[in-house]
């Protein structure tokens, strides 16, 4: 495969830049408890990391649209105050971002998490200055799907040459979103999507580590 020179680098947030397991699963646990659903083992709620929340409540707990909407409100009660900070940056991510900025790459966060929360997380971890744009969903439940998020980012920055863009993420939704927009994708295996889940949606590359991401983006143009 002849590799491309990427200029526009889109990152998923949860499971790609940071490990949000504790905060997200505790927020889901809190929301489910409002419906008298008791989940003691937070490992059981890892499937909520990545996809749109409403979709997950409906898929995993058969919530109606209205129940899912209300569950998201409960989720945000905990997440907005505490869960948002029960999170940690993956080791080497700051080094990766620093290296990419040195190469004059345009860095974008493209997440299904509400933009307001994504920005708070990046600010909390002092990562916000690396990114040219942070795009997430809206609090009213719109723009939750990754394809919409990516499309909006391209529109905001006037990106037209899709051969120079790549989407990086740990779940199938990231790869599907990239595919729908006609861009290359890098599926990272250190996050929360299984290899089987990612393989089934045909990413352009797999990255088992943050070093692999750097190799694909920075060293590709010399190949």
C-alpha positions in Angstrom: 0.0 0.0 0.0 1.4 3.4 -1.0 1.0 5.6 2.1 -0.3 9.1 2.0 0.9 12.3 3.5 -1.7 13.2 6.0 -2.2 16.9 7.0 -5.5 16.7 8.9 -5.5 14.4 11.8 -8.8 13.6 13.6 -8.8 12.0 17.0 -11.6 10.3 18.9 -11.4 11.3 22.5 -12.6 8.4 24.8 -10.4 5.3 24.4 -8.0 7.1 22.0 -6.6 10.1 23.7 -7.8 9.4 27.3 -8.9 6.4 29.3 -12.3 7.5 30.6 -13.4 4.1 32.0 -14.0 5.1 35.6 -15.9 8.3 34.9 -18.1 6.9 32.1 -19.0 3.7 33.8 -19.8 5.3 37.1 -22.0 7.8 35.3 -23.9 5.0 33.6 -24.2 3.2 36.9 -25.7 6.3 38.5 -28.2 6.7 35.6 -29.2 3.0 35.6 -29.8 3.2 39.4 -32.5 5.8 38.7 -34.4 3.0 36.9 -33.7 0.5 39.8 -31.1 -1.3 37.6 -28.2 -2.2 39.9 -24.8 -2.8 38.3 -22.1 -3.5 40.8 -19.3 -4.5 38.4 -18.3 -1.5 36.3 -16.6 -3.8 33.8 -20.1 -4.7 32.6 -20.6 -1.1 31.5 -17.4 -0.7 29.3 -19.5 -1.1 26.2 -20.8 2.4 26.8 -17.4 3.9 26.1 -17.3 5.3 22.6 -20.8 5.0 21.0 -23.5 7.6 21.4 -25.1 7.2 24.9 -28.7 7.1 23.7 -27.9 4.3 21.3 -26.2 2.3 24.1 -29.0 2.7 26.6 -31.5 1.4 24.0 -29.2 -1.4 22.7 -28.1 -2.8 26.1 -31.1 -2.1 28.3 -33.9 -1.9 25.8 -34.8 1.7 26.8 -37.3 3.6 24.8 -36.3 6.8 23.1 -37.8 8.8 26.0 -36.1 6.6 28.6 -32.8 6.9 26.9 -33.2 10.7 26.7 -33.9 10.9 30.4 -31.1 8.4 31.2 -28.7 10.8 29.5 -29.8 13.6 31.7 -29.2 11.4 34.8 -25.8 10.4 33.4 -24.9 14.1 33.0 -25.8 14.8 36.6 -22.9 12.6 37.8 -20.6 13.1 34.8 -20.7 16.9 34.8 -19.7 17.2 38.4 -17.4 14.2 39.0 -17.2 11.7 36.2 -15.6 14.1 33.8 -12.5 14.2 35.9 -12.3 10.4 36.6 -10.2 10.0 33.6 -6.6 9.9 32.6 -4.5 10.6 29.5 -2.9 7.6 27.9 0.9 7.7 28.4 2.8 9.1 25.4 -0.2 11.0 24.0 1.3 14.5 24.8 4.5 13.4 23.1 2.5 12.2 20.1 0.6 15.5 19.9 3.8 17.5 20.3 5.5 15.7 17.5 2.5 16.1 15.1 2.4 19.8 15.8 6.1 20.1 15.1 5.2 18.6 11.7 2.6 21.4 11.2 -0.3 18.9 11.2 -3.8 20.2 11.8 -5.2 18.3 14.8 -8.9 17.9 15.4 -10.9 16.1 18.2 -13.9 14.4 16.7 -16.0 12.8 19.4 -19.6 11.8 20.1 -19.2 13.3 23.6 -20.8 16.8 23.9 -18.4 19.4 22.7 -18.7 21.3 26.0 -17.5 18.2 28.0 -14.7 17.4 25.5 -13.3 20.9 25.8 -13.4 20.7 29.6 -11.5 17.4 29.6 -8.8 18.7 27.2 -8.4 21.9 29.3 -8.2 19.8 32.5 -5.3 17.8 31.1 -3.7 20.8 29.4 -4.1 19.3 25.9 -6.4 22.0 24.4 -3.6 24.0 22.8 -2.6 21.1 20.6 -6.0 21.1 18.8 -7.1 23.4 16.0 -10.7 22.4 16.5 -12.8 20.3 18.9 -16.0 19.0 17.6 -18.5 16.8 19.5 -22.2 16.3 19.8 -24.7 19.0 20.9 -26.4 18.8 24.3 -29.8 18.6 22.6 -28.9 15.2 21.2 -28.0 16.2 17.7 -24.8 15.5 15.8 -24.1 12.4 17.9 -22.9 10.1 15.1 -19.2 10.2 14.1 -19.9 10.7 10.4 -21.8 13.9 11.2 -19.1 15.1 13.6 -16.4 14.5 11.0 -18.4 16.2 8.3 -19.0 19.2 10.5 -15.3 19.5 11.3 -14.4 19.5 7.6 -17.0 22.2 7.0 -15.7 24.3 9.8 -12.1 24.2 8.6 -12.9 24.2 4.9 -11.2 20.8 4.3 -11.7 19.6 0.8 -8.8 17.3 0.0 -10.0 14.2 1.8 -6.8 12.3 0.8 -5.0 14.3 3.4 -7.3 13.5 6.2 -7.3 10.5 8.6 -9.6 9.5 11.5 -8.1 7.8 14.5 -10.3 5.9 17.0 -10.8 2.8 19.1 -14.3 1.8 18.2 -16.1 0.7 15.0 -18.1 4.0 15.1 -14.9 5.9 14.4 -14.0 3.8 11.4 -17.5 3.8 10.0 -17.6 7.6 10.4 -14.3 7.9 8.5 -15.4 5.5 5.8 -18.7 7.4 5.3 -16.7 10.5 4.7 -14.3 8.9 2.3 -11.2 9.2 4.4 -8.6 6.8 5.7 -8.8 5.5 9.2 -6.5 4.2 11.9 -8.0 1.7 14.4 -6.2 1.7 17.7 -6.3 -1.6 19.6 -5.3 -0.2 23.1 -8.8 1.3 23.6 -12.2 -0.3 24.1 -13.0 -1.8 20.8 -12.1 -5.5 20.2 -9.9 -6.4 17.3 -12.8 -8.3 15.8 -15.1 -5.3 16.0 -12.6 -3.1 14.3 -11.5 -5.6 11.7 -15.2 -6.1 10.6 -15.4 -2.4 9.5 -12.2 -2.4 7.5 -9.9 0.3 8.8 -7.0 1.5 6.6 -4.5 0.7 9.3 -4.3 -0.8 12.8 -2.2 0.8 15.5 -1.3 -1.3 18.6 0.5 1.6 20.3 0.8 5.3 20.2 4.2 4.9 18.5 2.4 3.0 15.7 0.2 6.1 15.2 3.2 8.3 14.8 4.9 5.9 12.4 1.8 5.8 10.2 1.3 9.6 10.1 4.8 11.0 10.2 6.9 8.3 8.6 4.4 7.4 5.8 5.5 10.3 3.5 9.0 8.8 3.3 7.7 5.4 2.3 
